[in-house]
Amino acid sequence: MSNITAAPPDREASPGHPDERTFMGQPGVLANLFNVELWERFSFYGMQVVLMLYLYFETSEGGLGLGEGTAAGIIGAYGASVYLFTIIGGLVADRLIGPERTLFFSAILIMCGHLALALLPGLLGVGIGLVLVAIGSGGLKANATTLVGELYSKEDDRRDAGFSIFYMGVNIGGLLGPLLTGWARQEWGFHLAFGLAAVGMLIGLLQYWRGRGRLPESVHHVPNPLPASQRGRWVLAALAALALIAALIGFRVVTLENVDTTLTVFVVIASVVYFAVMITSKQVTEVERSRVWAFVPLFLASAAFWSLFQQQFTVLAVYSDKRLNRDLFGWEVPIEWVNSINPVFIILFAPLFAALWTKLARRQPPTPVKFALGVILCGIAFLLFIPLAGSGANSVPVVAIVGILFVMTMGELMLSPVGSSVTTKLAPEAFQTQMVALYFLSVALGTAMSGLLAQFYSAEGERMYFGVLGAVALGIGALLLLVAKPVLSLMRGVR
């Protein structure tokens, strides 16, 4: 941390104080949040593809020997669960223990989940590990941004730059995680790779614990405390939900083979309910109701985009294993390294996109157009797989995948960064948090669908698979372009 300078010992550091410890010109404690997010993403992305391989590799190779379709469904359900648990993470922070403690305990759960994967055998370790990591990641993701925001006053000009630095930690972690855990898996096996993810989270947790005391007092505040009279009902509701889940699993209503389908249906129902509640609420004004309706096509476009993009952790993992030529001067590059390509492009091009939108100002494309272009680019990336079909096992050059992921990342930069921003702008005053939760549901739905769709992939049917999904994405993007003006009109002044 060469950019951190110490404040005079007789001064208490506080956000915005001219003599406070600084990190790249920002409040010094941002370094603490930057690092915990970096190591959380290191462990998350480092484990993601390793887990897919662990599920479908044969037992003779150290895996569990599940079918590729079943493995993809589990990964899709797990990824969707992370975004669902952001809602619970937000509720716990807002009503029970505050954002700082929620983040701290969430980080502990993540580390314990990786340890379960590393130390417990077979599906027992997978089940316990994924539940703990999903709950922990949801809680951390829901509150890390809140903590960063609390470092600045609303008038602080450093705010946007601070968030940019913070999100750089996300991509550095996403870059390093697959590189190191993939190498560990190839050299020493799956469980050591899971253990390395746990070590990464432990490093992030320890450095965060050392700096907790420097966070502003506001992060310990519970915004909307749950009255003592209601706590019993909350506990009973939580126990009832757990009992229902246990019963569904025990009676084999929910199985490994259909867990992703079940979760997809649940997310669809939850999304419809969220929209219905906001649209029919008497607390919502006519202008706000129009904006909620405008969010419907953006929600669908977001879900469509993530249903393709998140296949980096399912279909692309299988593709990298069986179709990609990973030979590098006689050494076989780990499968997981392919998943470090996207973060490299994000790190390189995100600042350029930010500068472009800033320069264009009011002349930049409105949000519906950006969303449409994001989906179209992702569809084009899928179509680029078609010329590579039928080229034989482990024959596809790495440069081809780099090019495809470049196009896909350009789509991500069109859609993902503006998603949260436009959500807060369109949110009714009475439903600010719920609207953000609804946006996360679009990501959850897309992630769950990515697992469902991946079950139809096979090397023999590549042309059909990539062709159909790519064409559908182009159609959805084109349709959103056609309705962009009416949607923009419904947004009532929001661009």
Buried (B, 14 or more C-beta within 10 A) or exposed (E): EEEEEEBEEEEEBBBEEEEBBBBBEBBBBBBBBBBBBBBBBBBBBBBBBBBBBBBBBEEEEBBBEBEBBBBBBBBBBBBBBBBBBBBBBBBBBBBBBBBBBBBBBBBBBBBBBBBBBBEBEEEEBBBBBBBBBBBBBBBBBBBBBBBBBBBBEEEBEBBEBBBEBBBBBBBBBBBBBBBBBBBBBBEEBBBEBBBBBBBBBBBBBEBBBEBBEBBBEBBBEBEEEBEEEEEEEEEEEEEEEEEEEEEBBEEEEBEBBBBBBBBBEBBBEBBEEBBEBBBEBEEBEEEBBBBBBBBBBBBBBBBBBBBBBBBBBBBBBBBBBEBBBBEEEEEEBBBBBBBBBBBBBBBEBBEEBBEEBEEEEEEBBBBBBBBBBBBBBBBBBBBBBBEBBEBEEBEBEBEBBEBBBBBBBBBBBBBBBBBEEBBEBBBBEBBEBBBBBBBBBBBBBBBBBBBBBBBBBEBEEBBBBBBBBBEBBBBBBEBBBEEBEEBBEBBBEBB
